[in-house]
Amino acid sequence: MAANFFNNKARAAAAAAGTSNNSKPKGADKEAQAQNQPWVEKYRPKTLDDVAAQDHTTKVLQRTLQASNLPHMLFYGPPGTGKTSTILALAKSLFGPALYRSRILELNASDERGIGIVREKVKNFARMQLSQPTGVDKSYFDQYPCPPFKIIVLDEADSMTQDAQSALRRTMEQYSRITRFCLVCNYVTRIIEPLASRCSKFRFKPLDNAAAGDRLSDIAKLEGVNVEEGVVDKLIQCSEGDLRRAITYLQSAARLVGATGGGGKKDGDDDAEMTDAGSQAVTVNMIEEIAGVVPESVLDRLVQAMQPKKFGSSYESVSKVITDVIADGWSATQLLLQLYRRVVYNDAIPDSQKNKIVMVFSEMDKRLIDGADEHLSVLDASLKISGILGES
């Protein structure tokens, strides 16, 4: 067995195969890597001008960029609105590609959120003295300001413990001459007040439909994805202002129809197959299926079952529909969201009943977040709404 394993012919064949694989040009590897890259990273803004729909924030940061003097910053807002992309684009504009690695420390505080990480990794980087860059000519400094400080980016900072935030406050004060901090979070109320008061706050609002739609249309055009009318609007609706989620849905749909990216370029032996697949268009139904949207027919059945009856209870009909919905694997959170829109925006329901129904939805949302059983929660909510609708 050992002789067969170390057979010279087998080793020679393996070496020849390795040589043939390595003979590919480096450009081909880079092209393949770019093609396999998630579109969220591929189209992440490279400069502040590329950041979509956050005009107030980018204008202020452009001015600080010209002055080459940054305060400590606190970026907050919903997910997918460009907070991390903005600070990374700002850092690249300040330091350029040569100094970016040595001047920026990026940490995800949701993974490294204890006081130990602040005392060790953050504090060590913050107190590190700046060294003169070597191998960089004068023209580089004409293009990039390269101010005399470092930047520490703490993503998901609202996940940090109270003790870690308190320890960070002292570090921010002590090394502010050579280090600037940028805290990125979704909920500014979870940042302790002593820390928030030391930072300039920048609020990132959910992207408006026009800016998000333009961005998605540009990406689809660059990747050679054929989209039907209404797909971009459906992407915006399903993502609820989260551009990152919308781009991910678009990439998933492109893979579903066989679009390979790169403006529709095809190569290899699968030329005809790829051309046929790439000619398919992304439809609204595909986006709904990828996003887990509950079909309107299912909602129609549920709303019909919830209607109050003259005689008897609506329990049997509601329970049957809910059992089918859960058995089909639909998300209870998504179902309640769509049911909320269907009921609350119905002008035929009086406002007094809508007030009670909204309280039911808020209670069910809290239960689902706490990990309650989906079947029982949706059934309870549906029966309560049915009872409210039956009130005279």
C-alpha positions, 0 to 999 in steps of 0.5 A, a space after each residue: 500500500 505504501 509503495 502504491 501511495 508513493 508511486 513515482 508515476 502518480 507523483 509525476 502526474 500530480 505534479 504535471 496537473 499542478 503545473 498546468 493549473 498554475 500556467 493560467 495567467 494571473 489576469 484570468 484568476 483576478 477576473 474569475 475572483 471578481 466574477 465570484 465576488 458578492 455584488 455587495 462587496 463588488 459595488 461597495 462605494 469607493 469614494 464619498 461621491 459614490 455613497 447614495 442618498 446620504 447627501 448631508 453626511 457626505 457634504 460634511 465629511 467632504 469638508 472635513 476631508 479637505 481640512 484633513 482633520 476628523 473628530 471622533 464620529 458616531 454613525 447610526 441608522 438602519 442596516 444597509 444604508 451605507 454607514 460602514 461603506 462611508 467611513 471606509 470610503 473616507 479612510 481610503 480618500 484620506 490615506 490611499 492604498 499604500 497607507 490604508 492597511 497600517 492606518 485603519 483598524 476595523 473591528 466588528 464589535 458584535 464579535 469582539 465586544 468585551 472589555 478585554 478587546 478594548 484593553 488589548 487590541 484597541 488600546 494597543 493600536 490607539 497608542 501606537 506611534 505613527 511612523 514615516 511611510 517608506 517607499 512613498 513618493 511626494 506625488 502620493 501625498 499630493 493626491 492623498 492628505 495622509 493626516 497624522 492620525 489613525 482611525 479605529 472603526 468599531 462596527 456594530 458598536 451598540 453590541 458592546 457591553 457597558 463595561 467595554 464602552 466605559 473603558 473605550 471612553 478613557 482610551 478615546 480621551 487619552 490617545 485623541 491626538 494620534 487616533 480617531 474613533 468611528 463608532 457604527 451602530 444601528 441604535 444610538 440609544 444603546 451607546 452610553 451618553 459619555 461616549 456619544 457626547 465625545 463624537 460627532 453624530 451622523 444619522 443615516 436615513 433609509 434610502 429613498 426609492 429613487 436613489 435605491 432604484 437608480 443604484 439597482 438599475 445600474 448594477 443590473 445593467 453592468 452585470 448584464 441582467 435582464 429585468 422585467 418592469 416592476 422588478 426594481 420597485 419590488 426589490 425596494 419594497 421587499 428590502 425596506 430601505 436596505 440596499 445591501 439586502 436588495 442587491 443580494 436579492 438581485 444577485 440571487 435572482 441573476 444566478 437563478 436565471 443563469 446570468 453570469 455577470 460581466 455585461 453578459 459575456 460568455 465563454 467556455 464550452 457552455 456558450 450556447 447554454 449560457 446564452 439561452 439561460 442569460 436571455 431569461 429575464 428576472 421577474 417579480 415572482 422570482 424576487 418575491 420567492 427569493 425574499 420569502 414574500 407570502 403569496 397574495 392568494 394565501 393572504 386572501 384565504 386568511 383574510 376571508 377566514 378571519 371575517 366574522 360569521 353570523 353563527 358560530 366561531 371562525 376558529 375552524 376556518 382560521 386554524 385550517 388556513 394557519 396550519 397550511 401556512 406553517 406547513 408550507 414553511 412561510 415565515 410568521 414574521 413576514 406573514 404578520 407584516 403583510 397582514 398588517 399592511 392588508 388590515 391597517 391600510 383597509 379604509 373599510 375598517 373603522 379607526 377604533 378597531 384599527 387601534 386595537 388591531 395594531 396593539 395585537 400586532 405589536 404584542 405578536 411581534 414581541 412574542 416572535 422576537 422572544 422566540 414564541 411558537 410561530 403556529 400558536 402566535 399567528 393563530 392567536 393574532 388571527 383569532 384576536 383580529 377576527 374577534 375585533 372585526 366582529 365587534 359592532 
